[in-house]
Amino acid sequence: MTTRRAFLASAAAATAAFGNAKRFPYAEFEQRIAKKDFRDMTKDVLPTPCMVVDIDLFEKNLKTMADYAKGTGIKLRPHVKVHKSVDIAKRQMALGAIGVTAATIAESELMSRGGIRGVLWTKQPASDNNVIRAVQLSKADPSFLFVVDDAAVIAKVEEAAAAAKVKCRVVVSVFAGLTRQGIANGQPAVELAQRVMASKQMSFEGWMAYSGGASHTKGWAARQKKSAEDLAGVNETIALAKKAGLPAGIVSGGSTGTYNMDKDLGLTELECGSYVFMDSLYRAVGGKSDNAVYTDFENSMSVLTTVDSMHHKGQAAIDYGNKAMIQVTDEVKGKPWMKLDKQGAEYGLLRWSDGGGETKVGDRVEVYCSNLDMSTNCYDRYYVAKGNQIVDVWPIMGRAGAAQR
């Protein structure tokens, strides 16, 4: 934990960096990024609020998860809804991931067109728009997979796939605790899989069982119990499917919170996502070695914000507001005595009851966000830093359109 004394000791370095900020050629900022020319580009010159990735901690997180998967024999198909970045997905693939999972058809298209193979879309294509796009992506990228949990959707996919002369790879989503999707386990799930198997336009690839309720259950033992309860049904389904002569296929699911328990509960691949960055809510669920704080992965990404105004005791206004997805559960990096509060669309507040006297207008403060999925959806790029120096910039979602579409 960083103390106020340690923070004050770093103030001299920050002051020195400000001199560099004044000299930086801001008119060339975007051109420099386009050319990958990051000379003299430090955190101090960045526009705020913005997202900054600590490359050393980020790479450590990726290696930790990749090493675990290799060591235990479970496959890794990490979820990209957390980072929405082809650059990050390529790094995950280079470390052994068999593909990625995506929450939307837009994310799926972005990843596939960015050269990522083995994309699994975890939400069935219910609308005509999504059906056509899923079929088109299946034709362009035969490694693409998507889930279904309804016979009516299967019929729509079958018709569109026949017209496009393509065979789609389909995974049946079964109930695993969350009521948002998943057909009932047992005979209903087996019959749906048989319906897929009988189609000339689809191939049955296996099962998805995402126990989202287990991911943030506090305490490792309690989380393991919850995950086991949620996945009991899919194991029943797999046993019935085997008796019915269905191929085993994949069993996909899991999360950053359950990554080190779900192989024993029947999963063949993990859809973990948050481990790349971690957020403040995940840190609070506790881990196997520390029941209070989840220390398996580091906080490698922060939102950089600027102190805008200070005219009231015990608080400072910052430019990290509602539009930038500030949450009162966010944590101030290196300053545990400070808390965050909302103050409007473009404003947030730093509050403290003790200390804080070192804070002044123009200071840069880093914040660990509470929910990565929502926060990354508000930004267009990651500034990748090694210490204070920016070494790369990674686009988020390509920003050709809204990530949810």
N, C-alpha and C positions, 0 to 999 in steps of 0.2 A: 504494500500500500504506500502511495506517495504522500509524504507529509508536506506541510506548508514550507518547512525549512528546505526540503529537497526542491520544491518548486521554485523558491526564491533563488536557489543556487543556479538554476537554469536560466534565470532572467537575463543575465549578461549575454548569453549566447543568442537569445531572442532579440535583444537590442542590437547586437552586431548584425544579425540577419536583416534587420529593418533597413540598414544602409544599402544592402543589396536590392531590397524591394524598391527603393527610391530610384536606383540606377537602371532597373530592368526596362527594356524597350517594350512597353505595353502595346504599342501599335502593331508589333510583330507577334503578339501572343498566339493567335490562331495559326498564323503561317508557320511559326516555330513548331507547334504541335503537329501540323500536317506533314512537316519535314522530319519529324522525330528529332528535332534539335532542342534539347533540354538544357543547354548551357545556361547557367545562372538562374534556372527556374527552380525556385524553392517554394516551400509551403507559403512563405510570406507574400508571394506575388499572386497567389491564386484568388479568383473571385469566390466570394462566399455567399450563401452556404454551398459547400461542395463535399463530395465524398473522396476520402483519401485512404488508400490501401498501403499498409506496411508490408512491403514485399517479403521481408524475412519471416515475419510471423505467418503471412499468407502461405508461403511455400512450406513452412513447417506443418501447418494444418493439413495441406494436401498430402504431404508425405505420411503423416500419422495415419490418415484414413486409408491411403493406398497400401501402406505396409500392413495394416490390420487385415484388409481384404485378402491380400496375397498370403498372409500367414495363416489365415483360417480357411481359405478356399472358397469363400463366398464372393460372388461377383459384385461389382460396383457400377451402378448406372445412376450417377448423382443427379439430383434435381437442379434445374437451372432457373427456376422461378425466383430463387434467392438472388442470383447475380445477373441473369439476363445478358450474359457476355460470351460471345464466341471465343474471345481471347482466353477467358478462364476455362471454358469447356475444352479447348485444345490442350491446355495444361493438364486437365484432369484425364483426358484421353492418353496423353503421353505417359502418364503414370500408371496406366493399366485399366482404366475404365472401359467397359464394353460398349458404352453409349451414354446417353443422358436421358433424363425424364423431363417433360415439359408440361406446364399447367394449361397452356392455351395453344390453339392452332398457330397463332402468330409466332409464339416462341418456337414451336416445332419447325415452322418454315424458316425462321432465322437461323436456327442451328443447322438444319439440313443444308440450306443454301450456303452456309459458312463452311461446309465440308465435314460436318460432324455426322458420322454414321451411327445407326442404332438408336435413333430418337424414339422414345416411347411417350406418346401423348396420353396423359392420365385422366382425361375428361372425354366422355363419349360425344361424337358429333351429332347433336340432336337437331340443330337447325339445318335447312337446306344449304345455307352458306357454308357451314362447317363440314357437312357431308361432302360437298363437291370439292372443297379444298383438301380434305383428308384423302379423297380418292386421287386427286391430282398429285398430291405429294407422294402417295404410294406409287404412282406411275413413274414420277421423276426419281424417286429414291426407294428402291425395293427393300431397303433395310428399315424403313419407317414402320412403326407399330402404333396402334391406338386401342383404347379399351372400349368395351360395350357392356351394358348391363340390362338391355331391353330388346325384346324381339322386334319391336317396331323400328328401332334404329337399325337393326340388322337388315331388315327388309329394305330400308331406304339406301343403306350402303350397298347392298347387293344390286339394286337397280342401277345406281350410279356407276358402280364398278363394271357392270356388264356393258353399259353404254361406252365406257372408257376403255374397255378391253384390258382390264387390270385385275390382278388378284391381291387383295389387301390382307395384311398380317394383323390378326385380331387377338386381343387378350381379354378375357372375361373378368370384369371387376366384381368381386364378391364383398359382402358386408363384413366389416372388420371394426365395428364400434361406432363409426361416424355415419349418421343417417343421411348424409348428403348424397351418397351414391353406393352402389353395390347390391347386386341381386342376392336374395336369401341363399345361404349355404345349403348344402345337401342336394336333394333331387332337383330343385328349381335351377341351381347353378349348373348341374350336370346336363340337364335338358337344353339349357341355353348353349352350352359348349357343343353339344351334339348338333344343334341347329347350325352353328358356325361350321362344324366339320362337314356337314352335308352340302354346304354351298360350294359351287364351282368358282365363286368370286372371292372366297375368303379362306385363309388357313388359320387353324386354331394354334395359338402360340403359348398358351398357358393362362396363368391367373394373376390378378393383382389384388392384394389385400393390404390396404394402408390403414394402420392403426394410429390415426392422428391423435386420438385421445390419450394414448400412452406417451407420446413424445414429450409432453411437458408435465407429466405426473412427477411430483416432487419426491425425491429419494429413490436410489437405484433399485432397491428391493421392491418398493411399491410399484415402480415403473415396470419392472420385470413381470410382476404379478398381473398388472393391467394388460401388458402386451400379450402375455400367455392367454388370458381370458379372451381378448379380442381376436386372436389368431386360432383359437380352438376350432372355430367353425370351418375355416379354410382347410384345416387338416382333415376334417371329416369329409369335406368336399373332394379333396384329392384322393382319399381312400375309395370313395364311391366312384370317382371318375376312372380310377385304375381298374376297378371291377367291371366297369362298362366298356373297357377297351380303349379309352381315350389316352392319347400320349401324355406323358408327364408334363412336358413344357416347363416354362419358367414359373416361379412363384415370387413376384416382385412386391416390395413394400419397404417398411422400415423407415427410420428417421435418424437424425443426429443423436437424439435422446436415447434411442434403442439399438444403435448400431452394433454394440458389443453383447447383444443377447438374442437377436432375432434369428441367427443361423440355427441355434438350438431349438427354435420354435417353428422351423419348417421353411423359412425363406431361402431362396436360392440366390437372390440379388437384393442389393440395398439401394434405396432411392434418397439417401441422405443429401441434404443441401446446405443447411445452415453452417456446417462445420468449416466452410471455407472462410467465413468472416466471424461468426458467432454474434449474438446480440445479448442485451442485458437480461431479457426474460429467460433465455436458455441458460445463462450462467447461474441463475437462481435455482435450477431444478436439482442440482447436486449430481455427483458422479459416483462411480464405484469406489474410488479411493477417498473421496471427500463428499460426505452426504449433504453438506451445506452449499458448496460451490462446485460447479461443473468445470473442472480444470483440464479435461482431456484436450481441449482446443483453445486457442488464444483469440482474444479480440483483435482481429487484424485489420478491421476497417472502422473508420470514424468519420463523423460529419464535422468538417472544419467550419467554424463560425466566428464572427467578429463582434466584439463589444461595441455597440453603437452609441449608447448614452448611459450616463450615471448621474442621477440627481436625487436619489432616494437611498437612505441608509439600508444596508444589507441586501442590495440588489443591483443588477446591471442588465440593461436591455441588450439583446443580441439579435442578429439578423436571421436566426433559425426559428421560423414561426410555423403556423399551421400548414401553409403551402409546402413547406419543406418536411412535413410530417413529424414535427416535434411531439414528444410524448412525455408526460410527467414521470414515467418510469425509466426514461433515458438516464444514462450515467455520464458524469463529466470525467473525462480521462485525467487521471492523476490528481483529481481534486475531490475526494470523497466527501468533503465538508460542504460542497455545493450541491444544490438541488435545482431542477428545472421546472419551469412553469410556463403556461401558455399566455400570450398577450395579444394575439391577433394573427392576421394572415401572414405578415412579414416580420413579426416580432415574437421573440420568446424572452424569458427572464431567467437569469441566474439568481438564485437566492441563497443566503447564508446567514446564520445567526452568530457565528463565531469566525473571526478571521475575514479573509476576502479583501483586506486593505491593500493588497498588492495589485489588485485588478484595476485597470485603467482603460479609458476609451481608446479603441484601436487595437487592443489585445486580441490575439487569436486564441480560441479555446476549441478543444476537440471533444466530441460527444459520441458515446457509444449508443446507437439507436436501439429501441426496444424490439422492433419487429422488422427484420430484414426485407421480407417480401413486400411490405407496403412502402418502406423507405426508399429502396432502390428504384421503385416505380416512379419516383418523383425527380430523378436526376438523369442526366444524359451521358455522363462519363465518370470513370474512376481516374483520379490522379494517383499514379503509383509512385510511392516514395521509398527511398532508402535513407533512413534518418530524416533530415530536413530536405534533401535533394529529390526533386521529381525526376524519375528515370523512364517513365512511360505514361501513356494515356490510353485507356481501354474504353471504347464506346459501350454504352448500355443500350441493348435492344436495337441498335441501329437507328432508333428514333424515326423510322419511316412512318410510324403510326402508333396508336396506343397499344401498350403491351397486352392489354386484355382482349384485344380483337384479333 
